Amino acid sequence: MPCHEACGQRSFECEPRRAAAGRIPRTYNIRETVKLAYYIVKLIITAFLIVVISELSKRSSFIGALLASAPVVSVLAMVWLYVDTRDPSKVTALSNSIFWLVLPSLALFITLPLLLKGGVNFYLSLCIGIGITVLCYWLMVAMLGHYGVKL
């Protein structure tokens, strides 16, 4: 956008005004750069674990299932939460919520194999299993709320 609206010129002396108006960054903030690098590291580690589990599952369904059933994602989430907040009470709350929500997540692992053995297409089976799982989550949250358990 031209600095001088009337004549359409851009000049170097106008850059500080544009930066102050929030149109261009004046300088790079080292904290923002470190924060971005931290997010990238979290993404790489998490994605790496998912790919490793997927690749090992091709060789051995037992090893893949063992790694996938281990609470790797939950542990990573708790580690990232603690590193980000240094608040043990938030980690405790997350851990308690995970405990209560593991039960309805099991619906997927019951419905998916049953549908696949019944000859239903994989993607349709997966969608139905996810839908049933979402319904089970909703029911669990409603039931816990009824009994005063806060997630």
N, C-alpha and C positions, 0 to 999 in steps of 0.2 A: 504494500500500500504506500503511495507517495506520502512523503512527510509534509510537503507543502501542498495542501489541498487545492489551492488556487492555481498554482503553476505546474503541479505534477512532478516537481523535482524531488530527488532524494539527496540528502547531504549527510556527511559524517557527523556533523554537530547535532543532528536530530536523533541519532542512535540512542544517546542516554535517555531522552524523553520517551522514546518508544519502549525502551527497556523498563522504565519506571511505570509505564502504562500497562506492562505485562504482555506486550506483544512479542518481544524477543527476550531470551534469557540474557541477563547481564554477565553472570559468571556461573560456572558449574559449582554446585555445592557438593563437597566431598562426602558429606553424610548421605545425601541422596544417591550418590554413585555407589557407596558401600552398601546401602540398603538394596539397591537394584542388583548388585553382585550377590548379595545374600539370597534374594529371591531366586536368582538364576541357579545358585548352588542347590537350594531346596528343590527346585524343579528337576535338576539333573539327577540328584540322588534318588528322588521319588520315582522318576521315570526309569532310571536304571534298575531299580528293584523290581518294578513291574515287568520290564523286558526280561530280566533274568528269570523271574518266576515263569513267565510265558515260555521261554526257551527251554527251561528245565522240564516243564510239563510235556513238551514234545518227546522228550527222552524217557521220562518216567512220570506217570500220572500220580504215583504215590509221593514222590519228592515234590512235584508241583503242588499237590494238594496239601502236603505238610507245610510248605512255605506259604501258600496262599491262606491256609487256615490259621497260621500263626498271626498274632495281632500286629503285623509289621506296620501297616498303615496307622493303626491306633497308636503304636509306640512312637512312630515318627511324628504324628500330630501332637502327642504330648511333649515330645522333645522340642519341636518347633515352638509350641505354645510357651513352654517354660523359658526357652532361650529368648523369645520375644518379650515376655512379660515379667519373668522372674517371680511369678506369683503362684506358689504351691496350691492355693485355694482354687485357682482357675483350672489347674491340672486335675485336682481332685474332682471338681464339678464335671469336667470333661470325661474323666474315667467313670464316674457314676452314670452319666448319660449314656456312654458307650455300653456299659453293662446292661442297662435296661433295653437298649435298642438292638442288641445282638439277637435277642429272642425272635423278634419279627423278621429279622433279616434271614433267618433260617428257612422261611417260607419259600424263597427262591430255590434253595438247594433241595427242597422236597418237590416242588411243582415242575421244575425244569426237567429232571430226569424222567418223571412220570409222563410228561407230555411228549418228550422225545421217544420214549419207549412205545408210546401210543401212536407213533408215526406222524406226529405234528411237525411241520417245518421248523427248523432251528430258530429262525428269526421270529416267527410267530410265537413259538414256545418261550423264547426269551422275553418278548414283549408281554405275554400273558403272565409269566413268572414275575416280572418287574411290577406289573400292575397289581398282582396279588400281594407282593411284598409291600408296595406303597400302602395298600389297604390295611395290611397288618400293622405297619408303622402307625397309621392314623388311629387304628383301634387301640394300640398299645399306649400312645400318647393320651388319648381320651380316657382310657381306663386309669392310667397313672394320675392324670389330673383329677379324676373323680375321687381317688384315694389320697389326694394331697401331695403326691410326689411331684416335685418340680424338676424339670430337665434343664 
